[in-house]
């Protein structure tokens, strides 16, 4: 897979986890931090989470199967299928990355308001949260 895929996924994870950790300090669950209805759907719905999981499962499965087929003798028909499986696996991998980024957009869009709320707390409230 291209190096861009893990870099995008890791960067997205770091950014989203950093923003969600601020909400967690206030006692908010990650999916309950979303205030807009469309954000709740994109980030927390079973539909979107299942779609993302299915895309990852299919991508990893196809790429693993391509490796198995590549290991077979070059004369076999399975070896010839490996290129097709690899290509389809890469396409599905990019679809999974797109879904990953789309699911991060609401968190990043609502993140500044969450950060502003945390800065607006009085020192006593911040002490209560940290205990």
N, CA, C and O atoms as a printed pandas DataFrame, in Angstrom:
     atom_number atom_name residue_name chain_id  residue_number  x_coord  y_coord  z_coord
0              1         N          UNK        A               1    0.848   -1.180    0.000
1              2        CA          UNK        A               1    0.000    0.000    0.000
2              3         C          UNK        A               1    0.891    1.240    0.000
3              4         O          UNK        A               1    2.014    1.199    0.502
4              5         N          UNK        A               2    0.403    2.322   -0.550
5              6        CA          UNK        A               2    1.186    3.563   -0.560
6              7         C          UNK        A               2    1.388    4.090    0.866
7              8         O          UNK        A               2    0.518    3.939    1.723
8              9         N          UNK        A               3    2.533    4.702    1.101
9             10        CA          UNK        A               3    2.861    5.244    2.419
10            11         C          UNK        A               3    1.855    6.312    2.857
11            12         O          UNK        A               3    1.694    6.554    4.053
12            13         N          UNK        A               4    1.184    6.947    1.906
13            14        CA          UNK        A               4    0.207    7.987    2.237
14            15         C          UNK        A               4   -0.949    7.428    3.070
15            16         O          UNK        A               4   -1.493    8.135    3.918
16            17         N          UNK        A               5   -1.325    6.188    2.842
17            18        CA          UNK        A               5   -2.464    5.613    3.559
18            19         C          UNK        A               5   -2.193    5.559    5.061
19            20         O          UNK        A               5   -2.987    6.110    5.824
20            21         N          UNK        A               6   -1.113    4.922    5.529
21            22        CA          UNK        A               6   -0.899    4.924    6.979
22            23         C          UNK        A               6   -0.626    6.315    7.545
23            24         O          UNK        A               6   -1.003    6.597    8.682
24            25         N          UNK        A               7    0.015    7.183    6.781
25            26        CA          UNK        A               7    0.269    8.538    7.272
26            27         C          UNK        A               7   -1.029    9.312    7.481
27            28         O          UNK        A               7   -1.177   10.018    8.479
28            29         N          UNK        A               8   -1.958    9.184    6.555
29            30        CA          UNK        A               8   -3.252    9.866    6.679
30            31         C          UNK        A               8   -4.030    9.304    7.864
31            32         O          UNK        A               8   -4.576   10.064    8.663
32            33         N          UNK        A               9   -4.083    7.992    7.982
33            34        CA          UNK        A               9   -4.858    7.359    9.048
34            35         C          UNK        A               9   -4.271    7.680   10.427
35            36         O          UNK        A               9   -5.014    7.954   11.370
36            37         N          UNK        A              10   -2.952    7.647   10.543
37            38        CA          UNK        A              10   -2.311    7.959   11.821
38            39         C          UNK        A              10   -2.512    9.430   12.175
39            40         O          UNK        A              10   -2.821    9.751   13.323
40            41         N          UNK        A              11   -2.341   10.323   11.206
41            42        CA          UNK        A              11   -2.536   11.754   11.460
42            43         C          UNK        A              11   -3.974   12.036   11.886
43            44         O          UNK        A              11   -4.210   12.800   12.822
44            45         N          UNK        A              12   -4.910   11.436   11.217
45            46        CA          UNK        A              12   -6.326   11.599   11.576
46            47         C          UNK        A              12   -6.568   11.110   12.990
47            48         O          UNK        A              12   -7.258   11.770   13.767
48            49         N          UNK        A              13   -6.013    9.975   13.325
49            50        CA          UNK        A              13   -6.187    9.414   14.662
50            51         C          UNK        A              13   -5.630   10.310   15.752
51            52         O          UNK        A              13   -6.262   10.501   16.792
52            53         N          UNK        A              14   -4.449   10.858   15.515
53            54        CA          UNK        A              14   -3.832   11.736   16.508
54            55         C          UNK        A              14   -4.675   12.991   16.713
55            56         O          UNK        A              14   -4.943   13.383   17.848
56            57         N          UNK        A              15   -5.093   13.622   15.613
57            58        CA          UNK        A              15   -5.894   14.850   15.718
58            59         C          UNK        A              15   -7.233   14.600   16.416
59            60         O          UNK        A              15   -7.611   15.339   17.325
60            61         N          UNK        A              16   -7.938   13.570   15.991
61            62        CA          UNK        A              16   -9.250   13.283   16.559
62            63         C          UNK        A              16   -9.127   12.878   18.033
63            64         O          UNK        A              16   -9.919   13.320   18.865
64            65         N          UNK        A              17   -8.147   12.047   18.352
65            66        CA          UNK        A              17   -7.969   11.632   19.744
66            67         C          UNK        A              17   -7.605   12.803   20.645
67            68         O          UNK        A              17   -8.033   12.854   21.798
68            69         N          UNK        A              18   -6.819   13.743   20.131
69            70        CA          UNK        A              18   -6.454   14.922   20.922
70            71         C          UNK        A              18   -7.687   15.748   21.250
71            72         O          UNK        A              18   -7.849   16.205   22.382
72            73         N          UNK        A              19   -8.555   15.941   20.265
73            74        CA          UNK        A              19   -9.774   16.724   20.491
74            75         C          UNK        A              19  -10.727   15.972   21.411
75            76         O          UNK        A              19  -11.316   16.564   22.315
76            77         N          UNK        A              20  -10.877   14.682   21.185
77            78        CA          UNK        A              20  -11.788   13.902   22.030
78            79         C          UNK        A              20  -11.299   13.817   23.467
79            80         O          UNK        A              20  -12.112   13.714   24.385
80            81         N          UNK        A              21   -9.990   13.856   23.681
81            82        CA          UNK        A              21   -9.469   13.774   25.045
82            83         C          UNK        A              21   -9.882   14.989   25.870
83            84         O          UNK        A              21  -10.055   14.886   27.084
84            85         N          UNK        A              22  -10.041   16.149   25.209
85            86        CA          UNK        A              22  -10.515   17.341   25.916
86            87         C          UNK        A              22  -11.938   17.098   26.407
87            88         O          UNK        A              22  -12.259   17.428   27.548
88            89         N          UNK        A              23  -12.784   16.534   25.574
89            90        CA          UNK        A              23  -14.150   16.218   25.981
90            91         C          UNK        A              23  -14.180   15.150   27.059
91            92         O          UNK        A              23  -15.019   15.193   27.958
92            93         N          UNK        A              24  -13.272   14.194   26.971
93            94        CA          UNK        A              24  -13.222   13.139   27.976
94            95         C          UNK        A              24  -12.858   13.699   29.346
95            96         O          UNK        A              24  -13.302   13.183   30.372
96            97         N          UNK        A              25  -12.060   14.744   29.360
97            98        CA          UNK        A              25  -11.720   15.383   30.635
98            99         C          UNK        A              25  -12.953   15.997   31.285
99           100         O          UNK        A              25  -12.990   16.179   32.502
100          101         N          UNK        A              26  -13.954   16.315   30.483
101          102        CA          UNK        A              26  -15.216   16.846   31.000
102          103         C          UNK        A              26  -16.216   15.740   31.300
103          104         O          UNK        A              26  -17.333   16.013   31.740
104          105         N          UNK        A              27  -15.824   14.499   31.064
105          106        CA          UNK        A              27  -16.712   13.380   31.316
106          107         C          UNK        A              27  -17.596   13.009   30.138
107          108         O          UNK        A              27  -18.497   12.182   30.277
108          109         N          UNK        A              28  -17.352   13.608   28.983
109          110        CA          UNK        A              28  -18.149   13.304   27.789
110          111         C          UNK        A              28  -17.600   12.075   27.080
111          112         O          UNK        A              28  -16.387   11.932   26.921
112          113         N          UNK        A              29  -18.497   11.185   26.654
113          114        CA          UNK        A              29  -18.105   10.036   25.845
114          115         C          UNK        A              29  -17.779   10.535   24.437
115          116         O          UNK        A              29  -18.363   11.520   23.987
116          117         N          UNK        A              30  -16.856    9.871   23.735
117          118        CA          UNK        A              30  -16.431   10.361   22.419
118          119         C          UNK        A              30  -17.559   10.642   21.434
119          120         O          UNK        A              30  -17.563   11.692   20.791
120          121         N          UNK        A              31  -18.521    9.719   21.301
121          122        CA          UNK        A              31  -19.571    9.915   20.310
122          123         C          UNK        A              31  -20.634   10.905   20.779
123          124         O          UNK        A              31  -21.375   11.453   19.964
124          125         N          UNK        A              32  -20.710   11.135   22.078
125          126        CA          UNK        A              32  -21.701   12.083   22.584
126          127         C          UNK        A              32  -21.207   13.525   22.513
127          128         O          UNK        A              32  -21.967   14.447   22.809
128          129         N          UNK        A              33  -19.964   13.736   22.133
129          130        CA          UNK        A              33  -19.412   15.085   22.038
130          131         C          UNK        A              33  -19.932   15.836   20.819
131          132         O          UNK        A              33  -19.851   17.063   20.762
132          133         N          UNK        A              34  -20.456   15.114   19.861
133          134        CA          UNK        A              34  -20.944   15.745   18.644
134          135         C          UNK        A              34  -22.267   16.452   18.926
135          136         O          UNK        A              34  -23.181   15.861   19.500
136          137         N          UNK        A              35  -22.364   17.707   18.525
137          138        CA          UNK        A              35  -23.556   18.499   18.801
138          139         C          UNK        A              35  -24.509   18.554   17.606
139          140         O          UNK        A              35  -25.724   18.615   17.791
140          141         N          UNK        A              36  -23.983   18.533   16.406
141          142        CA          UNK        A              36  -24.818   18.627   15.215
142          143         C          UNK        A              36  -25.335   17.244   14.846
143          144         O          UNK        A              36  -24.630   16.247   14.997
144          145         N          UNK        A              37  -26.575   17.191   14.361
145          146        CA          UNK        A              37  -27.190   15.908   14.019
146          147         C          UNK        A              37  -26.388   15.170   12.931
147          148         O          UNK        A              37  -26.165   13.963   13.032
148          149         N          UNK        A              38  -25.963   15.895   11.903
149          150        CA          UNK        A              38  -25.209   15.230   10.828
150          151         C          UNK        A              38  -23.871   14.730   11.357
151          152         O          UNK        A              38  -23.369   13.707   10.893
152          153         N          UNK        A              39  -23.285   15.438   12.324
153          154        CA          UNK        A              39  -22.024   14.986   12.931
154          155         C          UNK        A              39  -22.232   13.688   13.688
155          156         O          UNK        A              39  -21.417   12.769   13.607
156          157         N          UNK        A              40  -23.330   13.623   14.424
157          158        CA          UNK        A              40  -23.634   12.405   15.172
158          159         C          UNK        A              40  -23.791   11.216   14.232
159          160         O          UNK        A              40  -23.350   10.109   14.540
160          161         N          UNK        A              41  -24.424   11.453   13.080
161          162        CA          UNK        A              41  -24.599   10.360   12.117
162          163         C          UNK        A              41  -23.257    9.926   11.533
163          164         O          UNK        A              41  -22.951    8.734   11.503
164          165         N          UNK        A              42  -22.466   10.873   11.077
165          166        CA          UNK        A              42  -21.202   10.544   10.409
166          167         C          UNK        A              42  -20.218    9.890   11.373
167          168         O          UNK        A              42  -19.525    8.940   11.008
168          169         N          UNK        A              43  -20.156   10.393   12.593
169          170        CA          UNK        A              43  -19.158    9.908   13.540
170          171         C          UNK        A              43  -19.637    8.680   14.310
171          172         O          UNK        A              43  -18.877    7.728   14.484
172          173         N          UNK        A              44  -20.877    8.690   14.771
173          174        CA          UNK        A              44  -21.291    7.670   15.712
174          175         C          UNK        A              44  -22.308    6.661   15.258
175          176         O          UNK        A              44  -22.599    5.719   15.996
176          177         N          UNK        A              45  -22.865    6.815   14.070
177          178        CA          UNK        A              45  -23.927    5.881   13.673
178          179         C          UNK        A              45  -23.357    4.497   13.347
179          180         O          UNK        A              45  -22.223    4.356   12.888
180          181         N          UNK        A              46  -24.173    3.505   13.599
181          182        CA          UNK        A              46  -23.773    2.136   13.270
182          183         C          UNK        A              46  -23.562    1.979   11.765
183          184         O          UNK        A              46  -22.712    1.205   11.326
184          185         N          UNK        A              47  -24.339    2.717   10.987
185          186        CA          UNK        A              47  -24.214    2.639    9.526
186          187         C          UNK        A              47  -22.821    3.046    9.082
187          188         O          UNK        A              47  -22.166    2.319    8.335
188          189         N          UNK        A              48  -22.365    4.206    9.538
189          190        CA          UNK        A              48  -21.047    4.693    9.110
190          191         C          UNK        A              48  -19.916    3.846    9.691
191          192         O          UNK        A              48  -18.930    3.566    9.008
192          193         N          UNK        A              49  -20.058    3.446   10.936
193          194        CA          UNK        A              49  -19.013    2.616   11.537
194          195         C          UNK        A              49  -18.946    1.256   10.851
195          196         O          UNK        A              49  -17.861    0.710   10.649
196          197         N          UNK        A              50  -20.110    0.707   10.492
197          198        CA          UNK        A              50  -20.135   -0.581    9.789
198          199         C          UNK        A              50  -19.556   -0.453    8.387
199          200         O          UNK        A              50  -18.811   -1.324    7.938
200          201         N          UNK        A              51  -19.896    0.626    7.698
201          202        CA          UNK        A              51  -19.356    0.865    6.360
202          203         C          UNK        A              51  -17.835    0.958    6.401
203          204         O          UNK        A              51  -17.146    0.369    5.568
204          205         N          UNK        A              52  -17.321    1.700    7.376
205          206        CA          UNK        A              52  -15.872    1.852    7.532
206          207         C          UNK        A              52  -15.225    0.501    7.856
207          208         O          UNK        A              52  -14.200    0.144    7.274
208          209         N          UNK        A              53  -15.821   -0.238    8.774
209          210        CA          UNK        A              53  -15.282   -1.552    9.131
210          211         C          UNK        A              53  -15.306   -2.521    7.961
211          212         O          UNK        A              53  -14.354   -3.271    7.749
212          213         N          UNK        A              54  -16.396   -2.506    7.202
213          214        CA          UNK        A              54  -16.506   -3.393    6.043
214          215         C          UNK        A              54  -15.466   -3.042    4.982
215          216         O          UNK        A              54  -14.869   -3.932    4.376
216          217         N          UNK        A              55  -15.251   -1.753    4.759
217          218        CA          UNK        A              55  -14.249   -1.335    3.768
218          219         C          UNK        A              55  -12.862   -1.809    4.184
219          220         O          UNK        A              55  -12.092   -2.288    3.351
220          221         N          UNK        A              56  -12.542   -1.678    5.459
221          222        CA          UNK        A              56  -11.228   -2.140    5.940
222          223         C          UNK        A              56  -11.100   -3.653    5.816
223          224         O          UNK        A              56  -10.067   -4.163    5.382
224          225         N          UNK        A              57  -12.155   -4.364    6.200
225          226        CA          UNK        A              57  -12.138   -5.825    6.121
226          227         C          UNK        A              57  -11.932   -6.302    4.689
227          228         O          UNK        A              57  -11.109   -7.179    4.431
228          229         N          UNK        A              58  -12.679   -5.722    3.767
229          230        CA          UNK        A              58  -12.567   -6.121    2.357
230          231         C          UNK        A              58  -11.186   -5.774    1.809
231          232         O          UNK        A              58  -10.567   -6.584    1.119
232          233         N          UNK        A              59  -10.706   -4.576    2.115
233          234        CA          UNK        A              59   -9.389   -4.160    1.615
234          235         C          UNK        A              59   -8.292   -5.087    2.120
235          236         O          UNK        A              59   -7.480   -5.585    1.340
236          237         N          UNK        A              60   -8.273   -5.316    3.439
237          238        CA          UNK        A              60   -7.222   -6.174    4.000
238          239         C          UNK        A              60   -7.337   -7.598    3.478
239          240         O          UNK        A              60   -6.329   -8.245    3.197
240          241         N          UNK        A              61   -8.566   -8.083    3.350
241          242        CA          UNK        A              61   -8.764   -9.431    2.832
242          243         C          UNK        A              61   -8.282   -9.582    1.398
243          244         O          UNK        A              61   -7.604  -10.554    1.065
244          245         N          UNK        A              62   -8.629   -8.630    0.558
245          246        CA          UNK        A              62   -8.191   -8.697   -0.845
246          247         C          UNK        A              62   -6.672   -8.579   -0.965
247          248         O          UNK        A              62   -6.050   -9.304   -1.742
248          249         N          UNK        A              63   -6.082   -7.678   -0.205
249          250        CA          UNK        A              63   -4.625   -7.513   -0.265
250          251         C          UNK        A              63   -3.909   -8.749    0.258
251          252         O          UNK        A              63   -2.888   -9.152   -0.300
252          253         N          UNK        A              64   -4.428   -9.355    1.317
253          254        CA          UNK        A              64   -3.826  -10.590    1.838
254          255         C          UNK        A              64   -3.973  -11.726    0.833
255          256         O          UNK        A              64   -3.036  -12.496    0.617
256          257         N          UNK        A              65   -5.143  -11.829    0.223
257          258        CA          UNK        A              65   -5.364  -12.870   -0.781
258          259         C          UNK        A              65   -4.458  -12.671   -1.991
259          260         O          UNK        A              65   -3.963  -13.640   -2.567
260          261         N          UNK        A              66   -4.244  -11.427   -2.371
261          262        CA          UNK        A              66   -3.320  -11.148   -3.485
262          263         C          UNK        A              66   -1.919  -11.643   -3.153
263          264         O          UNK        A              66   -1.245  -12.211   -4.013
264          265         N          UNK        A              67   -1.472  -11.436   -1.919
265          266        CA          UNK        A              67   -0.137  -11.918   -1.520
266          267         C          UNK        A              67   -0.058  -13.443   -1.607
267          268         O          UNK        A              67    0.956  -13.991   -2.038
268          269         N          UNK        A              68   -1.122  -14.119   -1.200
269          270        CA          UNK        A              68   -1.152  -15.580   -1.283
270          271         C          UNK        A              68   -1.057  -16.003   -2.743
271          272         O          UNK        A              68   -0.294  -16.908   -3.081
272          273         N          UNK        A              69   -1.827  -15.356   -3.604
273          274        CA          UNK        A              69   -1.808  -15.706   -5.023
274          275         C          UNK        A              69   -0.468  -15.390   -5.665
275          276         O          UNK        A              69   -0.022  -16.116   -6.554
276          277         N          UNK        A              70    0.177  -14.322   -5.229
277          278        CA          UNK        A              70    1.511  -14.015   -5.756
278          279         C          UNK        A              70    2.522  -15.093   -5.370
279          280         O          UNK        A              70    3.483  -15.332   -6.102
280          281         N          UNK        A              71    2.312  -15.743   -4.228
281          282        CA          UNK        A              71    3.248  -16.766   -3.757
282          283         C          UNK        A              71    3.121  -18.067   -4.549
283          284         O          UNK        A              71    4.011  -18.916   -4.501
284          285         N          UNK        A              72    2.019  -18.220   -5.273
285          286        CA          UNK        A              72    1.832  -19.431   -6.065
286          287         C          UNK        A              72    2.719  -19.392   -7.308
287          288         O          UNK        A              72    3.297  -18.357   -7.639
288          289         N          UNK        A              73    2.815  -20.492   -7.966
289          290        CA          UNK        A              73    3.639  -20.588   -9.175
290          291         C          UNK        A              73    3.163  -19.585  -10.223
291          292         O          UNK        A              73    1.958  -19.423  -10.419
292          293         N          UNK        A              74    4.092  -18.912  -10.894
293          294        CA          UNK        A              74    3.720  -17.894  -11.881
294          295         C          UNK        A              74    2.857  -18.424  -13.028
295          296         O          UNK        A              74    2.168  -17.643  -13.684
296          297         N          UNK        A              75    2.883  -19.703  -13.276
297          298        CA          UNK        A              75    2.108  -20.252  -14.377
298          299         C          UNK        A              75    0.644  -20.452  -14.014
299          300         O          UNK        A              75   -0.186  -20.666  -14.897
300          301         N          UNK        A              76    0.320  -20.388  -12.743
301          302        CA          UNK        A              76   -1.049  -20.696  -12.332
302          303         C          UNK        A              76   -1.992  -19.532  -12.626
303          304         O          UNK        A              76   -1.576  -18.379  -12.736
304          305         N          UNK        A              77   -3.281  -19.874  -12.751
305          306        CA          UNK        A              77   -4.286  -18.833  -12.994
306          307         C          UNK        A              77   -4.461  -17.955  -11.757
307          308         O          UNK        A              77   -4.842  -16.790  -11.868
308          309         N          UNK        A              78   -4.183  -18.513  -10.584
309          310        CA          UNK        A              78   -4.284  -17.742   -9.348
310          311         C          UNK        A              78   -3.261  -16.603   -9.343
311          312         O          UNK        A              78   -3.550  -15.502   -8.873
312          313         N          UNK        A              79   -2.082  -16.873   -9.862
313          314        CA          UNK        A              79   -1.039  -15.842   -9.926
314          315         C          UNK        A              79   -1.494  -14.696  -10.824
315          316         O          UNK        A              79   -1.229  -13.532  -10.526
316          317         N          UNK        A              80   -2.168  -15.015  -11.907
317          318        CA          UNK        A              80   -2.658  -13.978  -12.814
318          319         C          UNK        A              80   -3.785  -13.162  -12.169
319          320         O          UNK        A              80   -3.965  -11.992  -12.506
320          321         N          UNK        A              81   -4.536  -13.756  -11.259
321          322        CA          UNK        A              81   -5.598  -13.055  -10.545
322          323         C          UNK        A              81   -5.038  -12.089   -9.490
323          324         O          UNK        A              81   -5.723  -11.161   -9.059
324          325         N          UNK        A              82   -3.801  -12.318   -9.088
325          326        CA          UNK        A              82   -3.219  -11.535   -8.001
326          327         C          UNK        A              82   -3.181  -10.043   -8.332
327          328         O          UNK        A              82   -3.483   -9.212   -7.475
328          329         N          UNK        A              83   -2.816   -9.702   -9.560
329          330        CA          UNK        A              83   -2.773   -8.285   -9.940
330          331         C          UNK        A              83   -4.151   -7.637   -9.837
331          332         O          UNK        A              83   -4.275   -6.510   -9.359
332          333         N          UNK        A              84   -5.163   -8.334  -10.276
333          334        CA          UNK        A              84   -6.525   -7.811  -10.198
334          335         C          UNK        A              84   -6.953   -7.642   -8.739
335          336         O          UNK        A              84   -7.504   -6.605   -8.372
336          337         N          UNK        A              85   -6.703   -8.649   -7.914
337          338        CA          UNK        A              85   -7.057   -8.569   -6.493
338          339         C          UNK        A              85   -6.307   -7.433   -5.799
339          340         O          UNK        A              85   -6.870   -6.722   -4.967
340          341         N          UNK        A              86   -5.043   -7.274   -6.148
341          342        CA          UNK        A              86   -4.233   -6.202   -5.557
342          343         C          UNK        A              86   -4.783   -4.831   -5.939
343          344         O          UNK        A              86   -4.887   -3.942   -5.094
344          345         N          UNK        A              87   -5.130   -4.665   -7.195
345          346        CA          UNK        A              87   -5.684   -3.388   -7.653
346          347         C          UNK        A              87   -7.015   -3.074   -6.972
347          348         O          UNK        A              87   -7.232   -1.957   -6.505
348          349         N          UNK        A              88   -7.895   -4.058   -6.921
349          350        CA          UNK        A              88   -9.188   -3.849   -6.258
350          351         C          UNK        A              88   -8.965   -3.570   -4.766
351          352         O          UNK        A              88   -9.635   -2.716   -4.186
352          353         N          UNK        A              89   -8.026   -4.291   -4.150
353          354        CA          UNK        A              89   -7.710   -4.066   -2.743
354          355         C          UNK        A              89   -7.212   -2.655   -2.478
355          356         O          UNK        A              89   -7.563   -2.049   -1.466
356          357         N          UNK        A              90   -6.388   -2.125   -3.391
357          358        CA          UNK        A              90   -5.905   -0.743   -3.239
358          359         C          UNK        A              90   -7.038    0.269   -3.389
359          360         O          UNK        A              90   -7.102    1.252   -2.650
360          361         N          UNK        A              91   -7.921    0.028   -4.336
361          362        CA          UNK        A              91   -9.064    0.938   -4.526
362          363         C          UNK        A              91   -9.927    0.949   -3.270
363          364         O          UNK        A              91  -10.327    2.013   -2.798
364          365         N          UNK        A              92  -10.212   -0.224   -2.731
365          366        CA          UNK        A              92  -11.035   -0.301   -1.522
366          367         C          UNK        A              92  -10.286    0.309   -0.332
367          368         O          UNK        A              92  -10.911    0.896    0.551
368          369         N          UNK        A              93   -8.957    0.176   -0.299
369          370        CA          UNK        A              93   -8.161    0.808    0.759
370          371         C          UNK        A              93   -8.324    2.322    0.725
371          372         O          UNK        A              93   -8.483    2.957    1.767
372          373         N          UNK        A              94   -8.286    2.894   -0.464
373          374        CA          UNK        A              94   -8.482    4.347   -0.587
374          375         C          UNK        A              94   -9.907    4.761   -0.211
375          376         O          UNK        A              94  -10.119    5.838    0.347
376          377         N          UNK        A              95  -10.877    3.903   -0.519
377          378        CA          UNK        A              95  -12.253    4.181   -0.093
378          379         C          UNK        A              95  -12.318    4.200    1.429
379          380         O          UNK        A              95  -12.975    5.064    2.010
380          381         N          UNK        A              96  -11.638    3.252    2.083
381          382        CA          UNK        A              96  -11.602    3.223    3.548
382          383         C          UNK        A              96  -10.942    4.490    4.104
383          384         O          UNK        A              96  -11.392    5.029    5.115
384          385         N          UNK        A              97   -9.889    4.961    3.454
385          386        CA          UNK        A              97   -9.218    6.193    3.893
386          387         C          UNK        A              97  -10.162    7.387    3.744
387          388         O          UNK        A              97  -10.215    8.250    4.620
388          389         N          UNK        A              98  -10.891    7.436    2.657
389          390        CA          UNK        A              98  -11.849    8.535    2.452
390          391         C          UNK        A              98  -12.911    8.517    3.551
391          392         O          UNK        A              98  -13.247    9.561    4.109
392          393         N          UNK        A              99  -13.433    7.337    3.859
393          394        CA          UNK        A              99  -14.423    7.234    4.939
394          395         C          UNK        A              99  -13.801    7.661    6.262
395          396         O          UNK        A              99  -14.438    8.354    7.055
396          397         N          UNK        A             100  -12.573    7.253    6.498
397          398        CA          UNK        A             100  -11.850    7.636    7.723
398          399         C          UNK        A             100  -11.756    9.150    7.852
399          400         O          UNK        A             100  -12.026    9.700    8.920
400          401         N          UNK        A             101  -11.379    9.820    6.782
401          402        CA          UNK        A             101  -11.239   11.280    6.797
402          403         C          UNK        A             101  -12.611   11.952    6.934
403          404         O          UNK        A             101  -12.759   12.922    7.677
404          405         N          UNK        A             102  -13.601   11.436    6.222
405          406        CA          UNK        A             102  -14.947   12.005    6.312
406          407         C          UNK        A             102  -15.463   11.910    7.746
407          408         O          UNK        A             102  -16.110   12.838    8.232
408          409         N          UNK        A             103  -15.186   10.807    8.420
409          410        CA          UNK        A             103  -15.638   10.651    9.807
410          411         C          UNK        A             103  -14.860   11.568   10.754
411          412         O          UNK        A             103  -15.320   11.820   11.868
412          413         N          UNK        A             104  -13.713   12.064   10.346
413          414        CA          UNK        A             104  -12.937   12.990   11.187
414          415         C          UNK        A             104  -13.391   14.435   11.018
415          416         O          UNK        A             104  -13.208   15.244   11.928
416          417         N          UNK        A             105  -13.973   14.772    9.885
417          418        CA          UNK        A             105  -14.346   16.160    9.591
418          419         C          UNK        A             105  -15.262   16.763   10.660
419          420         O          UNK        A             105  -15.003   17.883   11.100
420          421         N          UNK        A             106  -16.323   16.069   11.099
421          422        CA          UNK        A             106  -17.167   16.673   12.137
422          423         C          UNK        A             106  -16.423   16.925   13.451
423          424         O          UNK        A             106  -16.654   17.937   14.112
424          425         N          UNK        A             107  -15.541   16.013   13.822
425          426        CA          UNK        A             107  -14.781   16.190   15.062
426          427         C          UNK        A             107  -13.879   17.410   14.940
427          428         O          UNK        A             107  -13.774   18.204   15.874
428          429         N          UNK        A             108  -13.233   17.560   13.794
429          430        CA          UNK        A             108  -12.354   18.707   13.581
430          431         C          UNK        A             108  -13.154   20.001   13.465
431          432         O          UNK        A             108  -12.695   21.057   13.901
432          433         N          UNK        A             109  -14.356   19.922   12.874
433          434        CA          UNK        A             109  -15.195   21.117   12.722
434          435         C          UNK        A             109  -15.738   21.590   14.062
435          436         O          UNK        A             109  -15.814   22.792   14.314
436          437         N          UNK        A             110  -16.113   20.657   14.916
437          438        CA          UNK        A             110  -16.671   21.025   16.222
438          439         C          UNK        A             110  -15.594   21.152   17.289
439          440         O          UNK        A             110  -15.872   21.616   18.395
440          441         N          UNK        A             111  -14.385   20.750   16.975
441          442        CA          UNK        A             111  -13.286   20.792   17.937
442          443         C          UNK        A             111  -13.001   22.157   18.531
443          444         O          UNK        A             111  -12.839   22.259   19.747
444          445         N          UNK        A             112  -12.932   23.223   17.721
445          446        CA          UNK        A             112  -12.644   24.540   18.302
446          447         C          UNK        A             112  -13.659   24.971   19.359
447          448         O          UNK        A             112  -13.284   25.593   20.354
448          449         N          UNK        A             113  -14.940   24.649   19.158
449          450        CA          UNK        A             113  -15.934   25.024   20.174
450          451         C          UNK        A             113  -15.734   24.212   21.447
451          452         O          UNK        A             113  -15.932   24.727   22.547
452          453         N          UNK        A             114  -15.345   22.958   21.307
453          454        CA          UNK        A             114  -15.073   22.133   22.479
454          455         C          UNK        A             114  -13.863   22.670   23.246
455          456         O          UNK        A             114  -13.866   22.714   24.477
456          457         N          UNK        A             115  -12.831   23.077   22.505
457          458        CA          UNK        A             115  -11.645   23.643   23.148
458          459         C          UNK        A             115  -11.969   24.968   23.827
459          460         O          UNK        A             115  -11.462   25.254   24.912
460          461         N          UNK        A             116  -12.812   25.775   23.190
461          462        CA          UNK        A             116  -13.198   27.061   23.779
462          463         C          UNK        A             116  -13.976   26.847   25.068
463          464         O          UNK        A             116  -13.787   27.575   26.042
464          465         N          UNK        A             117  -14.854   25.844   25.072
465          466        CA          UNK        A             117  -15.611   25.539   26.285
466          467         C          UNK        A             117  -14.687   25.121   27.419
467          468         O          UNK        A             117  -14.900   25.504   28.569
468          469         N          UNK        A             118  -13.656   24.332   27.099
469          470        CA          UNK        A             118  -12.749   23.876   28.155
470          471         C          UNK        A             118  -11.929   25.026   28.717
471          472         O          UNK        A             118  -11.590   25.015   29.901
472          473         N          UNK        A             119  -11.601   26.020   27.895
473          474        CA          UNK        A             119  -10.837   27.176   28.367
474          475         C          UNK        A             119  -11.724   28.120   29.174
475          476         O          UNK        A             119  -11.216   28.906   29.975
476          477         N          UNK        A             120  -13.038   28.057   28.977
477          478        CA          UNK        A             120  -13.963   28.947   29.676
478          479         C          UNK        A             120  -14.259   28.483   31.102
479          480         O          UNK        A             120  -14.872   29.220   31.874
480          481         N          UNK        A             121  -13.830   27.267   31.461
481          482        CA          UNK        A             121  -14.082   26.768   32.803
482          483         C          UNK        A             121  -13.275   27.559   33.833
483          484         O          UNK        A             121  -12.151   27.988   33.574
484          485         N          UNK        A             122  -13.864   27.734   34.976
485          486        CA          UNK        A             122  -13.152   28.409   36.059
486          487         C          UNK        A             122  -12.072   27.475   36.601
487          488         O          UNK        A             122  -12.149   26.264   36.397
488          489         N          UNK        A             123  -11.062   28.020   37.292
489          490        CA          UNK        A             123  -10.018   27.163   37.867
490          491         C          UNK        A             123  -10.582   26.107   38.808
491          492         O          UNK        A             123  -10.064   24.992   38.857
492          493         N          UNK        A             124  -11.636   26.435   39.557
493          494        CA          UNK        A             124  -12.241   25.449   40.467
494          495         C          UNK        A             124  -12.867   24.308   39.690
495          496         O          UNK        A             124  -12.742   23.150   40.089
496          497         N          UNK        A             125  -13.546   24.615   38.575
497          498        CA          UNK        A             125  -14.138   23.562   37.749
498          499         C          UNK        A             125  -13.058   22.707   37.137
499          500         O          UNK        A             125  -13.218   21.491   37.032
500          501         N          UNK        A             126  -11.952   23.320   36.727
501          502        CA          UNK        A             126  -10.852   22.536   36.149
502          503         C          UNK        A             126  -10.254   21.619   37.189
503          504         O          UNK        A             126   -9.874   20.494   36.863
504          505         N          UNK        A             127  -10.156   22.061   38.431
505          506        CA          UNK        A             127   -9.647   21.219   39.510
506          507         C          UNK        A             127  -10.576   20.037   39.747
507          508         O          UNK        A             127  -10.122   18.913   39.965
508          509         N          UNK        A             128  -11.902   20.300   39.704
509          510        CA          UNK        A             128  -12.871   19.221   39.886
510          511         C          UNK        A             128  -12.735   18.166   38.807
511          512         O          UNK        A             128  -12.875   16.973   39.077
512          513         N          UNK        A             129  -12.466   18.595   37.598
513          514        CA          UNK        A             129  -12.343   17.667   36.475
514          515         C          UNK        A             129  -11.080   16.824   36.603
515          516         O          UNK        A             129  -11.096   15.625   36.325
516          517         N          UNK        A             130   -9.982   17.457   37.027
517          518        CA          UNK        A             130   -8.706   16.745   37.080
518          519         C          UNK        A             130   -8.627   15.778   38.257
519          520         O          UNK        A             130   -7.735   14.930   38.293
520          521         N          UNK        A             131   -9.539   15.887   39.219
521          522        CA          UNK        A             131   -9.493   14.977   40.378
522          523         C          UNK        A             131  -10.133   13.656   40.100
523          524         O          UNK        A             131  -10.170   12.792   40.975
